[in-house]
C-alpha cells in the first residue's frame, strides 16, 4: 500500500533502521519483514503504533531489542525527571 505521500512500509523501515546502524543485515531484514507485515494495508496514521506493537511483541529478539531498550530508557528518564 502506498500512502497519499507516496510512502510504502519499506520507506518507514528505512527511517527506523537509519537510527540503528549497528544492526546486522540479518536482523535488519527480519525487522523489515515484521514491520512490512504489520504495516501493509494499514493507513499511515497507524504505522507508528503498529511499529511499537512489533517491537513490544518481539522485545527479546535481536532485531527489536535495541528499539525496546531505548524506549524503556527514554520512559524512565522522563518518569524520573518528573519526580
mmCIF file of the N, C-alpha and C atoms, coordinates in Angstrom:
data_MODEL
# 
_entry.id   MODEL 
# 
loop_
_atom_site.group_PDB 
_atom_site.id 
_atom_site.type_symbol 
_atom_site.label_atom_id 
_atom_site.label_alt_id 
_atom_site.label_comp_id 
_atom_site.label_asym_id 
_atom_site.label_entity_id 
_atom_site.label_seq_id 
_atom_site.pdbx_PDB_ins_code 
_atom_site.Cartn_x 
_atom_site.Cartn_y 
_atom_site.Cartn_z 
_atom_site.occupancy 
_atom_site.B_iso_or_equiv 
_atom_site.pdbx_formal_charge 
_atom_site.auth_seq_id 
_atom_site.auth_comp_id 
_atom_site.auth_asym_id 
_atom_site.auth_atom_id 
_atom_site.pdbx_PDB_model_num 
ATOM 1   N N  . UNK A 1 1  ? 0.850  -1.184  0.000  1.00 0.00 ? 1  UNK A N  1 
ATOM 2   C CA . UNK A 1 1  ? 0.000  0.000   0.000  1.00 0.00 ? 1  UNK A CA 1 
ATOM 3   C C  . UNK A 1 1  ? 0.890  1.239   0.000  1.00 0.00 ? 1  UNK A C  1 
ATOM 4   N N  . UNK A 1 2  ? 0.532  2.196   -0.775 1.00 0.00 ? 2  UNK A N  1 
ATOM 5   C CA . UNK A 1 2  ? 1.228  3.473   -0.843 1.00 0.00 ? 2  UNK A CA 1 
ATOM 6   C C  . UNK A 1 2  ? 0.343  4.523   -0.192 1.00 0.00 ? 2  UNK A C  1 
ATOM 7   N N  . UNK A 1 3  ? 0.960  5.371   0.623  1.00 0.00 ? 3  UNK A N  1 
ATOM 8   C CA . UNK A 1 3  ? 0.192  6.437   1.275  1.00 0.00 ? 3  UNK A CA 1 
ATOM 9   C C  . UNK A 1 3  ? -0.033 7.574   0.293  1.00 0.00 ? 3  UNK A C  1 
ATOM 10  N N  . UNK A 1 4  ? -0.811 8.561   0.727  1.00 0.00 ? 4  UNK A N  1 
ATOM 11  C CA . UNK A 1 4  ? -1.075 9.722   -0.129 1.00 0.00 ? 4  UNK A CA 1 
ATOM 12  C C  . UNK A 1 4  ? 0.212  10.494  -0.415 1.00 0.00 ? 4  UNK A C  1 
ATOM 13  N N  . UNK A 1 5  ? 1.224  10.311  0.430  1.00 0.00 ? 5  UNK A N  1 
ATOM 14  C CA . UNK A 1 5  ? 2.513  10.974  0.210  1.00 0.00 ? 5  UNK A CA 1 
ATOM 15  C C  . UNK A 1 5  ? 3.477  10.082  -0.563 1.00 0.00 ? 5  UNK A C  1 
ATOM 16  N N  . UNK A 1 6  ? 2.986  8.943   -1.036 1.00 0.00 ? 6  UNK A N  1 
ATOM 17  C CA . UNK A 1 6  ? 3.824  8.049   -1.815 1.00 0.00 ? 6  UNK A CA 1 
ATOM 18  C C  . UNK A 1 6  ? 4.718  7.137   -0.985 1.00 0.00 ? 6  UNK A C  1 
ATOM 19  N N  . UNK A 1 7  ? 4.475  7.066   0.312  1.00 0.00 ? 7  UNK A N  1 
ATOM 20  C CA . UNK A 1 7  ? 5.293  6.223   1.184  1.00 0.00 ? 7  UNK A CA 1 
ATOM 21  C C  . UNK A 1 7  ? 4.803  4.785   1.173  1.00 0.00 ? 7  UNK A C  1 
ATOM 22  N N  . UNK A 1 8  ? 5.728  3.885   1.312  1.00 0.00 ? 8  UNK A N  1 
ATOM 23  C CA . UNK A 1 8  ? 5.415  2.462   1.453  1.00 0.00 ? 8  UNK A CA 1 
ATOM 24  C C  . UNK A 1 8  ? 6.064  1.977   2.747  1.00 0.00 ? 8  UNK A C  1 
ATOM 25  N N  . UNK A 1 9  ? 5.640  0.824   3.277  1.00 0.00 ? 9  UNK A N  1 
ATOM 26  C CA . UNK A 1 9  ? 6.233  0.326   4.520  1.00 0.00 ? 9  UNK A CA 1 
ATOM 27  C C  . UNK A 1 9  ? 7.759  0.255   4.508  1.00 0.00 ? 9  UNK A C  1 
ATOM 28  N N  . UNK A 1 10 ? 8.371  -0.042  3.376  1.00 0.00 ? 10 UNK A N  1 
ATOM 29  C CA . UNK A 1 10 ? 9.836  -0.079  3.332  1.00 0.00 ? 10 UNK A CA 1 
ATOM 30  C C  . UNK A 1 10 ? 10.458 1.289   3.580  1.00 0.00 ? 10 UNK A C  1 
ATOM 31  N N  . UNK A 1 11 ? 9.770  2.361   3.194  1.00 0.00 ? 11 UNK A N  1 
ATOM 32  C CA . UNK A 1 11 ? 10.263 3.706   3.494  1.00 0.00 ? 11 UNK A CA 1 
ATOM 33  C C  . UNK A 1 11 ? 10.305 3.923   5.007  1.00 0.00 ? 11 UNK A C  1 
ATOM 34  N N  . UNK A 1 12 ? 9.264  3.480   5.689  1.00 0.00 ? 12 UNK A N  1 
ATOM 35  C CA . UNK A 1 12 ? 9.208  3.582   7.143  1.00 0.00 ? 12 UNK A CA 1 
ATOM 36  C C  . UNK A 1 12 ? 10.370 2.790   7.748  1.00 0.00 ? 12 UNK A C  1 
ATOM 37  N N  . UNK A 1 13 ? 10.588 1.594   7.249  1.00 0.00 ? 13 UNK A N  1 
ATOM 38  C CA . UNK A 1 13 ? 11.683 0.753   7.748  1.00 0.00 ? 13 UNK A CA 1 
ATOM 39  C C  . UNK A 1 13 ? 13.036 1.415   7.525  1.00 0.00 ? 13 UNK A C  1 
ATOM 40  N N  . UNK A 1 14 ? 13.229 2.048   6.380  1.00 0.00 ? 14 UNK A N  1 
ATOM 41  C CA . UNK A 1 14 ? 14.499 2.725   6.098  1.00 0.00 ? 14 UNK A CA 1 
ATOM 42  C C  . UNK A 1 14 ? 14.795 3.790   7.148  1.00 0.00 ? 14 UNK A C  1 
ATOM 43  N N  . UNK A 1 15 ? 13.785 4.556   7.502  1.00 0.00 ? 15 UNK A N  1 
ATOM 44  C CA . UNK A 1 15 ? 13.959 5.614   8.506  1.00 0.00 ? 15 UNK A CA 1 
ATOM 45  C C  . UNK A 1 15 ? 14.295 4.996   9.863  1.00 0.00 ? 15 UNK A C  1 
ATOM 46  N N  . UNK A 1 16 ? 13.570 3.959   10.226 1.00 0.00 ? 16 UNK A N  1 
ATOM 47  C CA . UNK A 1 16 ? 13.794 3.293   11.514 1.00 0.00 ? 16 UNK A CA 1 
ATOM 48  C C  . UNK A 1 16 ? 15.191 2.683   11.565 1.00 0.00 ? 16 UNK A C  1 
ATOM 49  N N  . UNK A 1 17 ? 15.570 1.987   10.518 1.00 0.00 ? 17 UNK A N  1 
ATOM 50  C CA . UNK A 1 17 ? 16.876 1.318   10.505 1.00 0.00 ? 17 UNK A CA 1 
ATOM 51  C C  . UNK A 1 17 ? 18.035 2.306   10.474 1.00 0.00 ? 17 UNK A C  1 
ATOM 52  N N  . UNK A 1 18 ? 17.817 3.495   9.958  1.00 0.00 ? 18 UNK A N  1 
ATOM 53  C CA . UNK A 1 18 ? 18.866 4.518   9.971  1.00 0.00 ? 18 UNK A CA 1 
ATOM 54  C C  . UNK A 1 18 ? 19.213 4.922   11.399 1.00 0.00 ? 18 UNK A C  1 
ATOM 55  N N  . UNK A 1 19 ? 18.311 4.694   12.322 1.00 0.00 ? 19 UNK A N  1 
ATOM 56  C CA . UNK A 1 19 ? 18.549 5.028   13.726 1.00 0.00 ? 19 UNK A CA 1 
ATOM 57  C C  . UNK A 1 19 ? 19.295 3.926   14.460 1.00 0.00 ? 19 UNK A C  1 
ATOM 58  N N  . UNK A 1 20 ? 19.579 2.828   13.772 1.00 0.00 ? 20 UNK A N  1 
ATOM 59  C CA . UNK A 1 20 ? 20.239 1.692   14.410 1.00 0.00 ? 20 UNK A CA 1 
ATOM 60  C C  . UNK A 1 20 ? 21.277 1.093   13.444 1.00 0.00 ? 20 UNK A C  1 
ATOM 61  N N  . UNK A 1 21 ? 22.302 1.876   13.087 1.00 0.00 ? 21 UNK A N  1 
ATOM 62  C CA . UNK A 1 21 ? 23.260 1.420   12.077 1.00 0.00 ? 21 UNK A CA 1 
ATOM 63  C C  . UNK A 1 21 ? 24.082 0.201   12.502 1.00 0.00 ? 21 UNK A C  1 
ATOM 64  N N  . UNK A 1 22 ? 24.139 -0.077  13.781 1.00 0.00 ? 22 UNK A N  1 
ATOM 65  C CA . UNK A 1 22 ? 24.920 -1.223  14.263 1.00 0.00 ? 22 UNK A CA 1 
ATOM 66  C C  . UNK A 1 22 ? 24.210 -2.560  14.075 1.00 0.00 ? 22 UNK A C  1 
ATOM 67  N N  . UNK A 1 23 ? 22.956 -2.529  13.649 1.00 0.00 ? 23 UNK A N  1 
ATOM 68  C CA . UNK A 1 23 ? 22.195 -3.763  13.481 1.00 0.00 ? 23 UNK A CA 1 
ATOM 69  C C  . UNK A 1 23 ? 22.750 -4.583  12.317 1.00 0.00 ? 23 UNK A C  1 
ATOM 70  N N  . UNK A 1 24 ? 22.843 -5.881  12.527 1.00 0.00 ? 24 UNK A N  1 
ATOM 71  C CA . UNK A 1 24 ? 23.338 -6.765  11.461 1.00 0.00 ? 24 UNK A CA 1 
ATOM 72  C C  . UNK A 1 24 ? 22.350 -6.780  10.297 1.00 0.00 ? 24 UNK A C  1 
ATOM 73  N N  . UNK A 1 25 ? 22.843 -7.142  9.130  1.00 0.00 ? 25 UNK A N  1 
ATOM 74  C CA . UNK A 1 25 ? 21.990 -7.216  7.944  1.00 0.00 ? 25 UNK A CA 1 
ATOM 75  C C  . UNK A 1 25 ? 20.884 -8.250  8.144  1.00 0.00 ? 25 UNK A C  1 
ATOM 76  N N  . UNK A 1 26 ? 21.209 -9.350  8.794  1.00 0.00 ? 26 UNK A N  1 
ATOM 77  C CA . UNK A 1 26 ? 20.210 -10.401 9.054  1.00 0.00 ? 26 UNK A CA 1 
ATOM 78  C C  . UNK A 1 26 ? 19.079 -9.872  9.938  1.00 0.00 ? 26 UNK A C  1 
ATOM 79  N N  . UNK A 1 27 ? 19.449 -9.214  11.050 1.00 0.00 ? 27 UNK A N  1 
ATOM 80  C CA . UNK A 1 27 ? 18.424 -8.678  11.952 1.00 0.00 ? 27 UNK A CA 1 
ATOM 81  C C  . UNK A 1 27 ? 17.637 -7.549  11.301 1.00 0.00 ? 27 UNK A C  1 
ATOM 82  N N  . UNK A 1 28 ? 18.312 -6.738  10.501 1.00 0.00 ? 28 UNK A N  1 
ATOM 83  C CA . UNK A 1 28 ? 17.613 -5.655  9.800  1.00 0.00 ? 28 UNK A CA 1 
ATOM 84  C C  . UNK A 1 28 ? 16.564 -6.226  8.843  1.00 0.00 ? 28 UNK A C  1 
ATOM 85  N N  . UNK A 1 29 ? 16.900 -7.309  8.176  1.00 0.00 ? 29 UNK A N  1 
ATOM 86  C CA . UNK A 1 29 ? 15.941 -7.915  7.247  1.00 0.00 ? 29 UNK A CA 1 
ATOM 87  C C  . UNK A 1 29 ? 14.774 -8.543  8.003  1.00 0.00 ? 29 UNK A C  1 
ATOM 88  N N  . UNK A 1 30 ? 15.045 -9.134  9.166  1.00 0.00 ? 30 UNK A N  1 
ATOM 89  C CA . UNK A 1 30 ? 13.957 -9.688  9.993  1.00 0.00 ? 30 UNK A CA 1 
ATOM 90  C C  . UNK A 1 30 ? 13.031 -8.577  10.475 1.00 0.00 ? 30 UNK A C  1 
ATOM 91  N N  . UNK A 1 31 ? 13.619 -7.466  10.927 1.00 0.00 ? 31 UNK A N  1 
ATOM 92  C CA . UNK A 1 31 ? 12.812 -6.325  11.360 1.00 0.00 ? 31 UNK A CA 1 
ATOM 93  C C  . UNK A 1 31 ? 11.974 -5.811  10.195 1.00 0.00 ? 31 UNK A C  1 
ATOM 94  N N  . UNK A 1 32 ? 12.612 -5.657  9.052  1.00 0.00 ? 32 UNK A N  1 
ATOM 95  C CA . UNK A 1 32 ? 11.903 -5.160  7.868  1.00 0.00 ? 32 UNK A CA 1 
ATOM 96  C C  . UNK A 1 32 ? 10.710 -6.058  7.525  1.00 0.00 ? 32 UNK A C  1 
ATOM 97  N N  . UNK A 1 33 ? 10.897 -7.362  7.600  1.00 0.00 ? 33 UNK A N  1 
ATOM 98  C CA . UNK A 1 33 ? 9.810  -8.303  7.275  1.00 0.00 ? 33 UNK A CA 1 
ATOM 99  C C  . UNK A 1 33 ? 8.659  -8.185  8.276  1.00 0.00 ? 33 UNK A C  1 
ATOM 100 N N  . UNK A 1 34 ? 8.984  -8.107  9.558  1.00 0.00 ? 34 UNK A N  1 
ATOM 101 C CA . UNK A 1 34 ? 7.936  -7.997  10.588 1.00 0.00 ? 34 UNK A CA 1 
ATOM 102 C C  . UNK A 1 34 ? 7.184  -6.674  10.463 1.00 0.00 ? 34 UNK A C  1 
ATOM 103 N N  . UNK A 1 35 ? 7.922  -5.600  10.242 1.00 0.00 ? 35 UNK A N  1 
ATOM 104 C CA . UNK A 1 35 ? 7.290  -4.289  10.134 1.00 0.00 ? 35 UNK A CA 1 
ATOM 105 C C  . UNK A 1 35 ? 6.452  -4.214  8.857  1.00 0.00 ? 35 UNK A C  1 
ATOM 106 N N  . UNK A 1 36 ? 6.986  -4.701  7.764  1.00 0.00 ? 36 UNK A N  1 
ATOM 107 C CA . UNK A 1 36 ? 6.229  -4.706  6.497  1.00 0.00 ? 36 UNK A CA 1 
ATOM 108 C C  . UNK A 1 36 ? 4.908  -5.447  6.686  1.00 0.00 ? 36 UNK A C  1 
ATOM 109 N N  . UNK A 1 37 ? 4.970  -6.596  7.335  1.00 0.00 ? 37 UNK A N  1 
ATOM 110 C CA . UNK A 1 37 ? 3.760  -7.392  7.589  1.00 0.00 ? 37 UNK A CA 1 
ATOM 111 C C  . UNK A 1 37 ? 2.747  -6.609  8.432  1.00 0.00 ? 37 UNK A C  1 
ATOM 112 N N  . UNK A 1 38 ? 3.239  -5.882  9.440  1.00 0.00 ? 38 UNK A N  1 
ATOM 113 C CA . UNK A 1 38 ? 2.360  -5.134  10.335 1.00 0.00 ? 38 UNK A CA 1 
ATOM 114 C C  . UNK A 1 38 ? 1.753  -3.898  9.673  1.00 0.00 ? 38 UNK A C  1 
ATOM 115 N N  . UNK A 1 39 ? 2.487  -3.284  8.746  1.00 0.00 ? 39 UNK A N  1 
ATOM 116 C CA . UNK A 1 39 ? 2.028  -2.026  8.147  1.00 0.00 ? 39 UNK A CA 1 
ATOM 117 C C  . UNK A 1 39 ? 1.243  -2.202  6.867  1.00 0.00 ? 39 UNK A C  1 
ATOM 118 N N  . UNK A 1 40 ? 1.504  -3.271  6.168  1.00 0.00 ? 40 UNK A N  1 
ATOM 119 C CA . UNK A 1 40 ? 0.882  -3.496  4.864  1.00 0.00 ? 40 UNK A CA 1 
ATOM 120 C C  . UNK A 1 40 ? -0.642 -3.411  4.962  1.00 0.00 ? 40 UNK A C  1 
ATOM 121 N N  . UNK A 1 41 ? -1.228 -2.554  4.148  1.00 0.00 ? 41 UNK A N  1 
ATOM 122 C CA . UNK A 1 41 ? -2.679 -2.413  4.100  1.00 0.00 ? 41 UNK A CA 1 
ATOM 123 C C  . UNK A 1 41 ? -3.261 -1.528  5.188  1.00 0.00 ? 41 UNK A C  1 
ATOM 124 N N  . UNK A 1 42 ? -2.418 -0.973  6.041  1.00 0.00 ? 42 UNK A N  1 
ATOM 125 C CA . UNK A 1 42 ? -2.888 -0.094  7.120  1.00 0.00 ? 42 UNK A CA 1 
ATOM 126 C C  . UNK A 1 42 ? -2.657 1.357   6.738  1.00 0.00 ? 42 UNK A C  1 
ATOM 127 N N  . UNK A 1 43 ? -3.503 2.260   7.214  1.00 0.00 ? 43 UNK A N  1 
ATOM 128 C CA . UNK A 1 43 ? -3.274 3.681   6.930  1.00 0.00 ? 43 UNK A CA 1 
ATOM 129 C C  . UNK A 1 43 ? -1.987 4.153   7.617  1.00 0.00 ? 43 UNK A C  1 
ATOM 130 N N  . UNK A 1 44 ? -1.296 5.069   6.981  1.00 0.00 ? 44 UNK A N  1 
ATOM 131 C CA . UNK A 1 44 ? -0.017 5.574   7.500  1.00 0.00 ? 44 UNK A CA 1 
ATOM 132 C C  . UNK A 1 44 ? -0.152 6.147   8.914  1.00 0.00 ? 44 UNK A C  1 
ATOM 133 N N  . UNK A 1 45 ? -1.331 6.643   9.250  1.00 0.00 ? 45 UNK A N  1 
ATOM 134 C CA . UNK A 1 45 ? -1.535 7.211   10.587 1.00 0.00 ? 45 UNK A CA 1 
ATOM 135 C C  . UNK A 1 45 ? -1.352 6.160   11.682 1.00 0.00 ? 45 UNK A C  1 
ATOM 136 N N  . UNK A 1 46 ? -1.495 4.903   11.334 1.00 0.00 ? 46 UNK A N  1 
ATOM 137 C CA . UNK A 1 46 ? -1.353 3.816   12.317 1.00 0.00 ? 46 UNK A CA 1 
ATOM 138 C C  . UNK A 1 46 ? 0.056  3.237   12.367 1.00 0.00 ? 46 UNK A C  1 
ATOM 139 N N  . UNK A 1 47 ? 0.929  3.655   11.476 1.00 0.00 ? 47 UNK A N  1 
ATOM 140 C CA . UNK A 1 47 ? 2.221  2.991   11.349 1.00 0.00 ? 47 UNK A CA 1 
ATOM 141 C C  . UNK A 1 47 ? 3.087  3.062   12.601 1.00 0.00 ? 47 UNK A C  1 
ATOM 142 N N  . UNK A 1 48 ? 3.129  4.197   13.279 1.00 0.00 ? 48 UNK A N  1 
ATOM 143 C CA . UNK A 1 48 ? 3.985  4.270   14.472 1.00 0.00 ? 48 UNK A CA 1 
ATOM 144 C C  . UNK A 1 48 ? 3.461  3.358   15.577 1.00 0.00 ? 48 UNK A C  1 
ATOM 145 N N  . UNK A 1 49 ? 2.147  3.267   15.712 1.00 0.00 ? 49 UNK A N  1 
ATOM 146 C CA . UNK A 1 49 ? 1.564  2.374   16.720 1.00 0.00 ? 49 UNK A CA 1 
ATOM 147 C C  . UNK A 1 49 ? 1.825  0.919   16.342 1.00 0.00 ? 49 UNK A C  1 
ATOM 148 N N  . UNK A 1 50 ? 1.674  0.600   15.079 1.00 0.00 ? 50 UNK A N  1 
ATOM 149 C CA . UNK A 1 50 ? 1.936  -0.772  14.615 1.00 0.00 ? 50 UNK A CA 1 
ATOM 150 C C  . UNK A 1 50 ? 3.410  -1.129  14.795 1.00 0.00 ? 50 UNK A C  1 
ATOM 151 N N  . UNK A 1 51 ? 4.291  -0.174  14.524 1.00 0.00 ? 51 UNK A N  1 
ATOM 152 C CA . UNK A 1 51 ? 5.719  -0.418  14.736 1.00 0.00 ? 51 UNK A CA 1 
ATOM 153 C C  . UNK A 1 51 ? 5.989  -0.709  16.210 1.00 0.00 ? 51 UNK A C  1 
ATOM 154 N N  . UNK A 1 52 ? 5.411  0.097   17.085 1.00 0.00 ? 52 UNK A N  1 
ATOM 155 C CA . UNK A 1 52 ? 5.586  -0.128  18.526 1.00 0.00 ? 52 UNK A CA 1 
ATOM 156 C C  . UNK A 1 52 ? 5.074  -1.509  18.927 1.00 0.00 ? 52 UNK A C  1 
ATOM 157 N N  . UNK A 1 53 ? 3.969  -1.937  18.358 1.00 0.00 ? 53 UNK A N  1 
ATOM 158 C CA . UNK A 1 53 ? 3.446  -3.277  18.652 1.00 0.00 ? 53 UNK A CA 1 
ATOM 159 C C  . UNK A 1 53 ? 4.435  -4.360  18.250 1.00 0.00 ? 53 UNK A C  1 
ATOM 160 N N  . UNK A 1 54 ? 5.073  -4.204  17.097 1.00 0.00 ? 54 UNK A N  1 
ATOM 161 C CA . UNK A 1 54 ? 6.074  -5.182  16.645 1.00 0.00 ? 54 UNK A CA 1 
ATOM 162 C C  . UNK A 1 54 ? 7.225  -5.239  17.641 1.00 0.00 ? 54 UNK A C  1 
ATOM 163 N N  . UNK A 1 55 ? 7.704  -4.088  18.062 1.00 0.00 ? 55 UNK A N  1 
ATOM 164 C CA . UNK A 1 55 ? 8.838  -4.036  18.991 1.00 0.00 ? 55 UNK A CA 1 
ATOM 165 C C  . UNK A 1 55 ? 8.460  -4.652  20.335 1.00 0.00 ? 55 UNK A C  1 
ATOM 166 N N  . UNK A 1 56 ? 7.300  -4.340  20.842 1.00 0.00 ? 56 UNK A N  1 
ATOM 167 C CA . UNK A 1 56 ? 6.865  -4.907  22.126 1.00 0.00 ? 56 UNK A CA 1 
ATOM 168 C C  . UNK A 1 56 ? 6.656  -6.412  22.012 1.00 0.00 ? 56 UNK A C  1 
ATOM 169 N N  . UNK A 1 57 ? 6.018  -6.850  20.954 1.00 0.00 ? 57 UNK A N  1 
ATOM 170 C CA . UNK A 1 57 ? 5.754  -8.279  20.779 1.00 0.00 ? 57 UNK A CA 1 
ATOM 171 C C  . UNK A 1 57 ? 7.023  -9.103  20.631 1.00 0.00 ? 57 UNK A C  1 
ATOM 172 N N  . UNK A 1 58 ? 8.100  -8.494  20.123 1.00 0.00 ? 58 UNK A N  1 
ATOM 173 C CA . UNK A 1 58 ? 9.341  -9.218  19.854 1.00 0.00 ? 58 UNK A CA 1 
ATOM 174 C C  . UNK A 1 58 ? 10.511 -8.636  20.649 1.00 0.00 ? 58 UNK A C  1 
ATOM 175 N N  . UNK A 1 59 ? 10.230 -8.056  21.813 1.00 0.00 ? 59 UNK A N  1 
ATOM 176 C CA . UNK A 1 59 ? 11.229 -7.306  22.568 1.00 0.00 ? 59 UNK A CA 1 
ATOM 177 C C  . UNK A 1 59 ? 12.504 -8.064  22.904 1.00 0.00 ? 59 UNK A C  1 
ATOM 178 N N  . UNK A 1 60 ? 12.458 -9.378  23.004 1.00 0.00 ? 60 UNK A N  1 
ATOM 179 C CA . UNK A 1 60 ? 13.653 -10.157 23.349 1.00 0.00 ? 60 UNK A CA 1 
ATOM 180 C C  . UNK A 1 60 ? 14.440 -10.631 22.133 1.00 0.00 ? 60 UNK A C  1 
ATOM 181 N N  . UNK A 1 61 ? 13.935 -10.361 20.948 1.00 0.00 ? 61 UNK A N  1 
ATOM 182 C CA . UNK A 1 61 ? 14.645 -10.784 19.743 1.00 0.00 ? 61 UNK A CA 1 
ATOM 183 C C  . UNK A 1 61 ? 15.651 -9.709  19.339 1.00 0.00 ? 61 UNK A C  1 
ATOM 184 N N  . UNK A 1 62 ? 16.801 -10.126 18.789 1.00 0.00 ? 62 UNK A N  1 
ATOM 185 C CA . UNK A 1 62 ? 17.859 -9.165  18.466 1.00 0.00 ? 62 UNK A CA 1 
ATOM 186 C C  . UNK A 1 62 ? 17.425 -8.009  17.569 1.00 0.00 ? 62 UNK A C  1 
ATOM 187 N N  . UNK A 1 63 ? 16.481 -8.227  16.675 1.00 0.00 ? 63 UNK A N  1 
ATOM 188 C CA . UNK A 1 63 ? 16.073 -7.138  15.785 1.00 0.00 ? 63 UNK A CA 1 
ATOM 189 C C  . UNK A 1 63 ? 15.213 -6.098  16.490 1.00 0.00 ? 63 UNK A C  1 
ATOM 190 N N  . UNK A 1 64 ? 14.611 -6.434  17.614 1.00 0.00 ? 64 UNK A N  1 
ATOM 191 C CA . UNK A 1 64 ? 13.732 -5.491  18.322 1.00 0.00 ? 64 UNK A CA 1 
ATOM 192 C C  . UNK A 1 64 ? 14.369 -4.923  19.584 1.00 0.00 ? 64 UNK A C  1 
ATOM 193 N N  . UNK A 1 65 ? 15.288 -5.652  20.168 1.00 0.00 ? 65 UNK A N  1 
ATOM 194 C CA . UNK A 1 65 ? 15.852 -5.273  21.463 1.00 0.00 ? 65 UNK A CA 1 
ATOM 195 C C  . UNK A 1 65 ? 16.425 -3.853  21.511 1.00 0.00 ? 65 UNK A C  1 
ATOM 196 N N  . UNK A 1 66 ? 17.211 -3.409  20.513 1.00 0.00 ? 66 UNK A N  1 
ATOM 197 C CA . UNK A 1 66 ? 17.739 -2.035  20.620 1.00 0.00 ? 66 UNK A CA 1 
ATOM 198 C C  . UNK A 1 66 ? 16.645 -0.983  20.705 1.00 0.00 ? 66 UNK A C  1 
ATOM 199 N N  . UNK A 1 67 ? 15.578 -1.161  19.955 1.00 0.00 ? 67 UNK A N  1 
ATOM 200 C CA . UNK A 1 67 ? 14.482 -0.192  19.966 1.00 0.00 ? 67 UNK A CA 1 
ATOM 201 C C  . UNK A 1 67 ? 13.709 -0.262  21.280 1.00 0.00 ? 67 UNK A C  1 
ATOM 202 N N  . UNK A 1 68 ? 13.498 -1.467  21.775 1.00 0.00 ? 68 UNK A N  1 
ATOM 203 C CA . UNK A 1 68 ? 12.783 -1.638  23.037 1.00 0.00 ? 68 UNK A CA 1 
ATOM 204 C C  . UNK A 1 68 ? 13.588 -1.022  24.180 1.00 0.00 ? 68 UNK A C  1 
ATOM 205 N N  . UNK A 1 69 ? 14.884 -1.338  24.235 1.00 0.00 ? 69 UNK A N  1 
ATOM 206 C CA . UNK A 1 69 ? 15.737 -0.804  25.303 1.00 0.00 ? 69 UNK A CA 1 
ATOM 207 C C  . UNK A 1 69 ? 15.760 0.722   25.290 1.00 0.00 ? 69 UNK A C  1 
ATOM 208 N N  . UNK A 1 70 ? 15.857 1.315   24.110 1.00 0.00 ? 70 UNK A N  1 
ATOM 209 C CA . UNK A 1 70 ? 15.868 2.785   24.018 1.00 0.00 ? 70 UNK A CA 1 
ATOM 210 C C  . UNK A 1 70 ? 14.554 3.383   24.493 1.00 0.00 ? 70 UNK A C  1 
ATOM 211 N N  . UNK A 1 71 ? 13.445 2.757   24.138 1.00 0.00 ? 71 UNK A N  1 
ATOM 212 C CA . UNK A 1 71 ? 12.149 3.318   24.538 1.00 0.00 ? 71 UNK A CA 1 
ATOM 213 C C  . UNK A 1 71 ? 11.954 3.203   26.044 1.00 0.00 ? 71 UNK A C  1 
ATOM 214 N N  . UNK A 1 72 ? 12.413 2.112   26.639 1.00 0.00 ? 72 UNK A N  1 
ATOM 215 C CA . UNK A 1 72 ? 12.318 1.964   28.090 1.00 0.00 ? 72 UNK A CA 1 
ATOM 216 C C  . UNK A 1 72 ? 13.202 2.999   28.773 1.00 0.00 ? 72 UNK A C  1 
ATOM 217 N N  . UNK A 1 73 ? 14.413 3.181   28.265 1.00 0.00 ? 73 UNK A N  1 
ATOM 218 C CA . UNK A 1 73 ? 15.324 4.172   28.852 1.00 0.00 ? 73 UNK A CA 1 
ATOM 219 C C  . UNK A 1 73 ? 14.727 5.580   28.769 1.00 0.00 ? 73 UNK A C  1 
ATOM 220 N N  . UNK A 1 74 ? 14.158 5.923   27.625 1.00 0.00 ? 74 UNK A N  1 
ATOM 221 C CA . UNK A 1 74 ? 13.531 7.250   27.479 1.00 0.00 ? 74 UNK A CA 1 
ATOM 222 C C  . UNK A 1 74 ? 12.378 7.414   28.460 1.00 0.00 ? 74 UNK A C  1 
ATOM 223 N N  . UNK A 1 75 ? 11.568 6.372   28.605 1.00 0.00 ? 75 UNK A N  1 
ATOM 224 C CA . UNK A 1 75 ? 10.437 6.416   29.532 1.00 0.00 ? 75 UNK A CA 1 
ATOM 225 C C  . UNK A 1 75 ? 10.888 6.598   30.965 1.00 0.00 ? 75 UNK A C  1 
ATOM 226 N N  . UNK A 1 76 ? 11.935 5.893   31.340 1.00 0.00 ? 76 UNK A N  1 
ATOM 227 C CA . UNK A 1 76 ? 12.441 6.014   32.718 1.00 0.00 ? 76 UNK A CA 1 
ATOM 228 C C  . UNK A 1 76 ? 13.022 7.406   32.963 1.00 0.00 ? 76 UNK A C  1 
ATOM 229 N N  . UNK A 1 77 ? 13.770 7.915   31.993 1.00 0.00 ? 77 UNK A N  1 
ATOM 230 C CA . UNK A 1 77 ? 14.330 9.273   32.163 1.00 0.00 ? 77 UNK A CA 1 
ATOM 231 C C  . UNK A 1 77 ? 13.199 10.282  32.319 1.00 0.00 ? 77 UNK A C  1 
ATOM 232 N N  . UNK A 1 78 ? 12.159 10.150  31.509 1.00 0.00 ? 78 UNK A N  1 
ATOM 233 C CA . UNK A 1 78 ? 11.020 11.062  31.598 1.00 0.00 ? 78 UNK A CA 1 
ATOM 234 C C  . UNK A 1 78 ? 10.311 10.943  32.935 1.00 0.00 ? 78 UNK A C  1 
ATOM 235 N N  . UNK A 1 79 ? 10.140 9.718   33.380 1.00 0.00 ? 79 UNK A N  1 
ATOM 236 C CA . UNK A 1 79 ? 9.447  9.484   34.644 1.00 0.00 ? 79 UNK A CA 1 
ATOM 237 C C  . UNK A 1 79 ? 10.275 10.046  35.821 1.00 0.00 ? 79 UNK A C  1 
ATOM 238 N N  . UNK A 1 80 ? 11.584 9.825   35.781 1.00 0.00 ? 80 UNK A N  1 
ATOM 239 C CA . UNK A 1 80 ? 12.438 10.309  36.860 1.00 0.00 ? 80 UNK A CA 1 
ATOM 240 C C  . UNK A 1 80 ? 12.603 11.824  36.833 1.00 0.00 ? 80 UNK A C  1 
ATOM 241 N N  . UNK A 1 81 ? 12.547 12.411  35.651 1.00 0.00 ? 81 UNK A N  1 
ATOM 242 C CA . UNK A 1 81 ? 12.664 13.859  35.534 1.00 0.00 ? 81 UNK A CA 1 
ATOM 243 C C  . UNK A 1 81 ? 11.457 14.554  36.165 1.00 0.00 ? 81 UNK A C  1 
ATOM 244 N N  . UNK A 1 82 ? 10.319 13.868  36.162 1.00 0.00 ? 82 UNK A N  1 
ATOM 245 C CA . UNK A 1 82 ? 9.118  14.447  36.734 1.00 0.00 ? 82 UNK A CA 1 
ATOM 246 C C  . UNK A 1 82 ? 9.041  14.309  38.247 1.00 0.00 ? 82 UNK A C  1 
ATOM 247 N N  . UNK A 1 83 ? 10.002 13.574  38.847 1.00 0.00 ? 83 UNK A N  1 
ATOM 248 C CA . UNK A 1 83 ? 9.962  13.344  40.305 1.00 0.00 ? 83 UNK A CA 1 
ATOM 249 C C  . UNK A 1 83 ? 10.451 14.536  41.078 1.00 0.00 ? 83 UNK A C  1 
# 
